[in-house]
Every structure is written in structure tokens, then in C-alpha cells.
Amino acid sequence: MTILITGATGLVGQELVSLLLQNGHTVHYLSTSNNKLVTNSNYKGFYWNPKTAEIDTDSLADVEVVVHLAGASVAKKWTKSYKDEIIDSRVLSTKLLFQTLQNTPNKVKQIVSASAIGIYPDSLTNIYHESDLDIDVSFLGNVVKLWENEVNQFEKLQLIVSKIRIGIVLANNGGALQEMVKPIQYGVGAAFGSGEQYQSWIHIQDLVAIFYHVIENKLPGIYNGVSPYPVTNTELTKSIAKTLNKPFFLPNIPKFVMQLILGEMHQILFSSQHVSCRKLLDENFQFKFASLDKALNDLLK
């Protein structure tokens, strides 16, 4: 099968490309950088620029599934202009894909889009499922709402539309875990705020396996891309320290300190989303790294 990927050179994209190629699939990918385009027999790059609505329609040749991962990182300081970029990178790219599929003959049957658990309201007590309709009133909640609304448009093209709401991705070559590890390695790790906020995490190998499972089984709808066992911020920080054999004794870092350092982006560290993956388990998905200890041992040892 030929699969077209946006965001293929990102953290999740690289891992997914590797899994697809291992399983004998052909990967086409879209990139805004001409110098990132390569052409191999089973891995081909094509140029696009969502800001100018440019796209090489040859990228759609024989494609049956589109995987949409592109979007500016939320882990940078949220200036007014960067907040616009976070939204535009998701909305404009999705619109361009939709218009291209609408106006170009193609064989695409399914779109699988990244999304985020940031859509769920901040709560220390709720457990969220895909059927929950409440949306967090934060900037991130709004980003995910706008993003998913654009993805829903593909239903007009009679495609299978799948959305993976991704939690905190744990990987050893980038992403949130590496940022958490740095202070702990220097013996100055500490939980944020009360430390009671839930963090729904996922090992990167399990995350790309979820994408693959949804593609292979043509599963429509929303799936929470999180492990079965979310933990509190205190538990997560303590577990990283234990895995690295580092001390963990400092007092929690107050919210106002991180607000001064990070501005509005500090919300990422303090919001609590306890998210369920029951729907995936009901679809017979099997996690390789269900427990945090197992995931951290794999990534940090």
C-alpha cells in the first residue's frame, strides 16, 4: 500500500515511516523544504507549502491512505505571532489537503490525522473518553477544536476519517521526556505545582503502532493515543529519577515561577488530563509499553 505522510520528518513521523517501510509499504511524504526531498523506490518526497497553497499532486499517485501529522510545535514560547503559526500550520495544511483531494483524481480511502488530548478540560477528577464533548477553554483546547473541525471535512469526500488524540510522547531522541530528564540528571528534578495533575503519556513505539493499527483495520472515528496507566506529575518525575538513579528531594516548583519563565505555555505543565484508551483496547490493540516503568527502562537505560 502507498501511504502519504505530512510531518514525516518530525519525531512521530520518522518513527511511523520506519514502521511502514519495515512492513513493506511505500511512503510518499510532503515537505516544505526542497533539501529534505529524497527519491527512493519506496520512499519519495514531494514539495508543498500550505501558506501559499502549493502542493505537488504527483504525491497522490497510488496513495490509499493519508497520514496527517504536520503542525508547528507547541513547546515554544507562545508569542502572539507564534500562536497564530500553531493554528495556521494545522488549519491551512488540512485545508490544502482537503482541496487537493477534492480537485485531483485519486485513490485515497482513509485519512488518519494527529490530534491532541489538550482538547479535554483540565480536571483532577474526570476520566476522559473519546465520546466526551466538553472542550477545554484554553488556547490548546481551541487549537485542537479548530484542527479537528477541518479534519471532519474529509467526511464530505466519503473517506474513512480517523483522529488520534496524542498524549505526552515519551521518546529517547526528542520530545517531552528529554526536557524532563535534563534537570533530573543534574539532581534538581522537581514536580510542578501540586504535582497532582494527571499526565496521560505514550511510548513512541506504541503511538506509531496505534496509527498502524487504525490504518490496517480501517478504523473510523477518534482514538486516544495514550497508555492505559496515566500518572500524576509527581509520579512521572519520581519514576524518571528512579530510573536514572538520581535523587528526588526538592520542593515542588510553584506555578508562578514557570509562568514567569514560560509565559502562557506553562499551561502544558500544569493542566491535568486523565485520559482513557479503553476504546483502543476494545479494538484489540496491544500495548508493548503499557506501564511507565517499562517505558522508561526502555528509553533511558
Secondary structure, DSSP 8 states (H G I E B T S, - for coil): -EEEEESTTSHHHHHHHHHHHHTT-EEEEEES-GGG--B-SSEEEEEEETTTTEE-GGGGTTEEEEEE-----SSS---HHHHHHHHHHHHHHHHHHHHHHHHS-----EEEEEEEGGGS---SS-EE-TT-----SSHHHHHHHHHHHHHHGGGGGT-EEEEEEE-EEE-SSSSHHHHHHHHHHTT----BTTS--EE-EEEHHHHHHHHHHHHHTT--EEEEES-S--EEHHHHHHHHHHHTT----S--B-HHHHHHHHGGGGHHHH---EE--HHHHHTT---S--SHHHHHHHHH-
